[in-house]
Amino acid sequence: AYLSRMQRGGKIQPFGCMLAVEESTFRIIAYSENAAEILDAAGQSESQSVPDVEIEAGVRIGSDVRRLFTPWSAQNLERAAMTREISLANPIAVESKSGKPFYAIVHRIDVGIVIDLEPVRGGEAAALVAWGGAEGVAGGAVPSQRLAVRATSRLQAVPNGDIGLLCDAVVEEVRELTGYDRVMVYKFHEDEHGEVVAEIRRSDLEPYLGLHYPATDIPQASRFLFMQNRVRMICDCRANPVRVIQAEELKQPLCLVGSTLRAPHGCHAQYMANMGSIASLVMAVIVNGNGNDEEGSSGRSAVKLWGLVVCHHTSPRAVPFPLRSACEFLMQTFGLQINMEMQLAAQLTENNILRTQTLLCDMLLRDAPIGIVTQSPSIMDLVKCDGAALYYGGKFWLLGVTPTGAQIKDIADWLLEYHGDSTGLSTDSLADAGYPGAASLGDAVCGMAAARITSKDFLF
């Protein structure tokens, strides 16, 4: 239900407007309530107070969306609609009939095409019209691409073998590109909780570096959406969202997962405000899910969300779409480099495991294998655990958090009686495994792995 409310919430952020059209006819099937105002009012000079009647009349269900734009703008939209992968055309240069330039960001959904329109501000407007009228390419895209290439080159120059250094470099590059007050790398651990592993911030802001957050801080629904739409900008969490009006023929609320304007869920907006973060830009860091280049059963390389690059600002802030695209390109490079570092770390870990395994096996083959818990490396260097114990020749050697010697003997006797035909036992819960003395072990010990090394001796 929560995911559905996020996907089909029926509201957008007010810094732009949204139009959804039937693909074959360009007939409007949905629009944001602010569409007429955004398309027209911002294009009027201060001396003009009369709204453009044609735009007001055109923003309604069933009308042809092309009537709202100049002829060359309509042609740009038509060209984009003919491409198989429509998102590759983004951003598209368009100009409303009132002379207002926009970045049009388009994507396909089940019922048609969604057109997000973000007003072009400042000096980019002239460039957009000049480029867009000729080729349909937004003018701001070219300098942004150059910035992305430069940032990527610097990121690739970071020495191998240090993920921390790589994370430090990426927050610096993102802050230089976007100008946010705070930029962080937020890494997801195996248990899905998050940690801030790199940060660059305005000097007067409280540091978040090294802080850990529970997995519920970024719920699974949000993580799913980051896999679908890898760059997410919220310009002002305090701004009132704008309602989307849609045709009665549509059976359910419009899917806004791919929209750049999708309004934040109310609880997330409140969460941001409580943190003192009014605006944010969040980018997904995607890596191979299995840590190598093997392909999954579907023939595609399995991918997972490694973490996020999170930008916060203490006042409203909007980053133009071309610059966000540059950041997305940088994130792809960052993800690839993280993946290479993970592969390198996995190879080193595997080599260390093999080396440790060989040493420990040699210890076990000796007449008195007590070195496996008394020397370095020990069994705890091979197996992730809170404690280890050797029960050998009626004596005990304990390492880390373990039951008492008497309890170890009792477990060994239980194993011999009830699992005598087995070479060992592994369980997440001794109670579930049927060990009668599990309750007496207390909270410190729950699961156990036991390996039989002689007829009566065990390594725990």
N, C-alpha and C positions, 0 to 999 in steps of 0.2 A: 504493500500500500504506500509506503514511504517513497519507494522508487518511482511508482506511478505518479505520485504527486509532484515529484521532481521533474519527471519526463514530460508530463502533460498538465503542468500547473496552470496554463492559460494566461500567463503574465510575462511581460518583458521588462527590462530596465529602460528608463526614459531617455538615455543618452542617444538613442536612435529609434528607428521604427521598423516594423516588420510587415511584409506582404507575402501571402502564400497564394500561388496560382496553380491552375490546372495546366499541366505541361503542354498539352497539344493545342490549347486555345489561348493561353495566357489570361484566362478569365480569373478574376480574384475570387478565392474561396475563403480567405481569412485575412484580417488586417488588424494592426494594433490601433487602439483608439486615438493615439497621437499622430497617426500617419499623415493626415491632412495638414496638421499644424507643422510637423517637422519638414514635410516636403515643400511647404509654401512659406510659412511665416519667417523662417530663418533666411529665406532668399529675398525678403522684402527689405528695402532700405528704411531708415527711420522715418522718412517722410511719407512712406506708403503704409497705410493702415487698413486698406481694403484687401481682403484675402482673394486669392486667385480662385475664381468661381469654377474654372475648369478642373482644377486640382480637387477642390472640395467635392465636386460632382463625381469625379473619377474614382475617389476612394470609397467604394461601396461594393458589396457582394455582387458578382456577375459582370462587372465592368472590365474592360481590357486594360491591363496594367500598363501597357505601352503608351497609353494616352497621357500618362502622368509624367513622361520623360521626353526629352528632345529626340529627334529622329535618330541621331547617331547613337544615343544611349539605348534606344529600343533595339537597334541593330546589334549592339554589344550583348544585350541580354539574349537575343535570339540566337546569336552565334554560340554563346555559352550553353544554351539549352540543347544544342545539337551535339555536344560532346558527350562521349560515353562516361568519362569521369569528370563530372561537372565542377567539382571542387578545385580541380587543377586550374580553372579559369580565374580563381579568386586572387586578389580583389578585382572586380570589374569597375571600370570608370563609367559613371553615369551622372547625368545632370537633369534635375527636375525641370518642368516647364517654367518654373519661376526663376531659373538660373542658379539654383543651389547645387553645388557638386557633392557627390557622395561616393563612398566606397560601397559597392554592392557585393555582399558575400552570400553566395548561393549554395544550396545543397538540396538533394532529393530526399523526399520522405514517401511514405506509402501512398499519399493522395495527391502528390504533385511536387512543386518546387517551392522552397522557402527562400525568400529574398530578405536578408537583413541589410538595412541601409544605415550606415554610420556617416554622419556629416563630416566633411573634410574641413579642417580648421587651418588657419594661418597660411603660410607660404606654399603649402602643398596644393592648394586649390588650383592655381594657374597651371602647375605642372600636370595635375590630373586631367584637366580639360584638354591641354595640349597633346598629351600622350593618348588619352582615352578617345578623343575624337578621331585620331588617326588609326589606332591599333586596338583599342579596347583594354589596354593595360593601364592600370592605375599608376600615375607618375611617381607616387611615393614608394612604389615597390622597388624601383631601381636603386636609389641610394640605400634603402634598407637592406637589400641583398648584398650590397658592398660591405655594409657594416657587419652583416652576418658572416661573410667570408673572412673578414679581418679577425673577428672574434673567434671564429672556428680555428683559424690558423694559430692564434695564440694558445688556444686550448690544446691543440694537437702538439704544441711544443713542450707541454708539461712532461717532465721525465716519467718513465714507466715505473711501476712498482709502489706507488703511493696514492691510494684512493683519496686520502685526506687532502693531499696537495691538489689533486684534480678538483675536488669539491670546492676548495678555497678559490681556485682559479675561476670556476664557473660562476660563483656568486659575484665576483668582481666584474666579470664580463656582462652579466645580466644587469647589474646595477648601472654600469656605464651605458648600456643600451637603453634602459628604461627610466632611470632616475628615481626609483622608489626609495623610501626612507630605510627600508630593511629588506634584505634578500637572504633567504636561508635555503640550505639543502636539508630536506626532511627525509630521512631514510626509514624504510619499513624493515623491522627485524623479522626473524622466522616466526615468532609468535604474533606477528602483525602489529605490535606496538610501534610507535614512531619515535625517532630521536633526531634532534637538530644537530647535524654533524659539521655544518659550516655556516658561517653568518658574516655578513657585512652590514653595518647599520649606522644611522646617524648617531653621533657621539652622545647625545643626551637621552637616548632610548635605552631601556632596560635590556640587558643581553638575554638571549634565549639559548645561546650555544650550550650544548651538553644536556639540555632538558629532555626528559622522556615523557611521552604522552600515551595514554591507553589506546588500544586498538579501536575502541568505540569513538575516539575523538574524530576519526575520519571513517564513517561507517561504510560497509560493503557497497551500499547503493552509490555513494559518492565515488568510491574507487572504480566501480563499473562505469560510471559516467566519464571519468578521466580516461579510461581506455577507449571510449567512443569519441570524445572531444578533448584533445590533449592540451589545449590552452583555454583557460577560463579566466575572464576578466570581470570583476565587479567594480564599477566606477564609484558608487556611493551607496553604502549599505543602508543609509538613512532615507534615501529617495523612495518615494512612493512608486510601487510597480504599476505598469500600464496594462490594462486588460486587453486581451485578444478577442475580437469579434469574429465569428466564423459562420459559414453557411450552415443552414439547418440540415442540409443533406449529409453532412459529415457525421458519422456514427459515434465518434468519440472525440475528446479534446485533441487539438493538434499536437503532434510530437515535436517538442522543442529541444531534444537532446543535442542536436547539431547546431542549434542557434547560438550565435555569438552574443545575443541580447538576452537570453533566458534569465529571468529574475531569480535571485537567490531565494531559497526556502526561508521562511520567516525566522526559524530557530537559528539558521546559520547567520542571517543578517544581525540578529541580536547577539550572537556569539562574537562576531567581528566587532560590534560596537562596544561590547564589554571589554574587549582587548585593547580598545583605543585605536583599532585599525578601521579606517573609513573606506579605504579602497584596497583592492588586492588583485594580484595577477598570479595565477597558479599554473604551473606547467608540469605535465607528467614526464617521468623518466622511465622509459621502457627498456627492458633487457630480455634476453632469452630466458625462458622459464626454467630450463634445465641446466643453465650455466655453461652450455656448449653449443656447438653448431648443428647438433642433431635435429632432425625434423620430427615433428609429432606424427601421429597416426593419420592425420588428415592430409599430410604432405606439406603442411605449412610449418614454419618454425614456431614452436610454442613461445609465447611472450608473456611477461608478467610486469606488474607495476613495481619497480624497484623502490621508487620514492617520488618525491615532488620537489620542484624548485618553487618556493613560495615568496612572493613579494608583498609587502605591506606598506601602506602610506597613511599618514595621520590626517590627510585631507582628501577630498575627492580628486581622482586622477584617472585619466583615460589615455591609453597608449594606442596610436593609430594601428589599424589592422596590418599594414605592411611591416611595421616594426614587430608586431606580435608574431607574424610569420617568420621573421628573422630569428626571433627567440625560439620558435618551434624547430627551425633548422638547427640551431645551436644545441637544442635538447637532443636531437637525433644523434648528433656527433658525440655529445656527452654520454648518452646511453650506450653507444658503440664502444667508447673508451672504458666506461664502467664494466661493460661486458668482457672486454679484453683483460682488464685488471682482475675480474672475478675468475676468469679462466686460468690466469697466471697463478692466482692464489690457490685455486683448486689443485693445480698441478703440484705446487709446492707442498700443500697439505697432504696430498696423496703420497708424495715421495717421503715425507716425514712419517706418515703412518706406516708405510712399508718398512722403513728403517727401524722404527720403534717396535713394530711387530716382530721383526727378525731378532732384535735384541731380547725381547720378552720371551719369545719361544725358546731361545737359547737358555734363558734363566730357568724356564719350566723343565727343560730336559736335564738339568743338573740334579745331583742327588738331593740337595736342599734348596728348593726354589723360592726361598724367602726374599730374594732380591727383587722379586716382582712387585713387592709392596714396600721394600725398605730402601731401594736404590733409585737413582734417576737415570733414565726415564722409568717411571712406574706404570702400573696398569691404568692409573688415572690419566696418564698422558695419552693413552690410546682410546679409552672409553670415556665419553662424557657422563660423569656421575658425581654425586656428592661425597661418596666414600667408597672404600674398598676394604676387603678383608680376606686373609688367607687362613684357612683351617687346615693344618698339616701336622700329621703325627700327634694329634691330640692337643696341639698348641695353637694360639691365635696371634695373628699380626694384624693390627687395625690401622687404617689410614683414612683420615677425614671423618665425615659423619657416618657412624655405623651403629648397629646394635651392640650390646655388651658381649663379652666373650661367651657368657652362659647362654645368651639368646642366639648367638651364632651357632653354638653346639646344638641347641634345640632345633634350629632350622635345618642343620645338617642331618640330624636324626630323622626329622620329618621327610626330608628329601629321600633318604635311603629307604624309608618305609613305604612311602607312597609314590615315589618316582624312581625306584631302584633300577628300572630297566632303561632309564634315560641317561644321557651324558650331561644333562643340565636342565635348567628351567629359566624362562624369562617371563616376567609378568609386570604389568603396571600396578597391580594391587595384590599384595600377599593375602589380604582378606578374601578377595574374589577368587584367588587360586585355591582357597580352602585351608590355608595355614591357621590352625586354631589359636596360635599365640599372637596374631597380628595386632590385636587391640593393645597388648602390653608393650608394643614397640613405640607407641606414642605417635606424635605428628612428624617426627624427624625422618622416619623411614616408612615408605609406602611400597614402591616398586623395587624389583630386584632382578638381577641376572646372575645365575650361578652356573659355573662350569666345573664338572667333575674331573679332577686331574689324576687321581688314583682311585682305587676301589672304595676308599673311605674319606678321601680328602677333597676339599672344594676351594675354588677361588670365587669370591663374591664381588 
